């Protein structure tokens, strides 16, 4: 037996204004895929996604990266898988390529994955879920992490720096935002809690693809735009806009292959799609979850100034809801 612990469902943050005060710590919000890394006493390493899907074989370059740090003990870590670009910032499209296409020789070379560790949930025989955040972070900081594929970023408190000043620095660096965590908070597996509050600087939204419009010109024979939806509070799938920019050439080719077998005769949306968007539309079963960046979600329920970021295999279709209007 390798003694690898069972996975722990991730604790999730609530979006809101940045809390300020002595009872909070502040961490960078990373732009990648959430991951639970479990290490056995012999160094065997297993990875699971936010939805508890097995990911170990997708990231062979992370096998054993924390084995030396735990020094023969088992351990469970919470963190984010990212691919860092040449400027040191996370590159979500490269990360999505790794996640979707797996460990090809090309991607292992051009898009190595880094595990950003921000929590320690178990170490040896000690389960740390009810232990305050501050002690979990102290124990994590004490581990002799020396592998280049692992990073344990510093967290800050109001005694270190004004949180709003830190947010400005994060914005200048082009990072995604901050997460504030209550110093005395326990780790609540699978729960979304106000003990963790995220303050994103980039507006992102998970969406369901309910249709597409054919492209024209150099997009002829491929996808021109995707028709997007989200579930309202009553559970109805509502059309909330479209997206036609932000796609790589590879993404365009792959998208058509994914959409073709999902074809259906009628619109999956509960509300009426505007005629100029429904014209020439190809409807599909809404099972593909993606993510867009956007500037505004209007009072009439439309995303404005959208750009495609990629597919999100770590989000279930039923979890995709419409954002609040701004």
C-alpha positions, 0 to 999 in steps of 0.5 A: 500500500502506498498510504496516499490519503483520500482527497479533500473537496476544496473550500471555496471563497465568496466574491465581495469587497476586500475586508480590511482589519487585523483578523485577515490574511491576504493571498494572491488569487492564481489563474489556473486549475484548483488541485488537491495534491496527496502524498504518501509516505513513500512519495507517491503523489496523486492529484484530484480536481475541484470535482474530484476527478483523477488528474495524476496521469495528466501531470506526470511532471508533478510526480513526487515534487513534495516527497522530500519536503514531507520527509517520509510522512503522508500529506494533503495539500490544497493549491492551484496548477498554473503554467507560468509565461516568460514574464512569470505570470500565469498563462491560462491558455497554456494551462488549459492546453495542458489540462485538455490535451494531456502530457504531450512531449511538446507541452511537457517541454513548452508548458511545464506546470507549477503547483502553487501551494496555499494550504496544508490539510493533513501532515502525517497522522495529524488532520488539520481541517479544524486547525486555524488558518494561521497554524496551517500556514505556519506548518506549510512554511516550515516544510523544506520545499526545494522543488522548482515545480512547487511554489509556496507564495507568501501571505500578508496581513494588515500589519505587513501592508495596507490591503488596498495598497497590496491590491494595487500592486497585484493589479500593476503586476497583471495578476488576477486578484486577492483572496482574504482569509480569516486568520482563525478560520477552519478549512471547510471541505466542499463549502463556500464560506465568507471566511474566504473572500475573493476580490478579483481584478479580472471579471470572469464568468463561467458559461454554457455553450448553447449554440454557435454561429458560422464564421465568415472570411478567414473563419469560413468553415469554422466557429464565428461566435458562441452563444452563451447561457447560464442558469437563473435562480429558477434553474432555467438556462438563459441566453446571456450573450455571445463571444467571438474573440479570444480564440486561438487557431487550435481552439477554433479547430477543436471547438467545432469538433466538440460542438458537432456531436452535440447538435440539436434542432431547437434552442436550449435557452428558456428566453428568446435569443435576439433575431440578429444572434439567432440568425444562422445559429447552430443549436447544441445541447448545453453541456460544454462549460467555458469561461469568458472575460467581460467588462459588464453584465447589464440590467437586461441580462447581457454580457458585454465586451467578452473574450473567450478564455477556454473550456472549464472541465472542472465545473459542472454544467448545473453549477453555471449561473448568471452573474449579478447585473452591474 
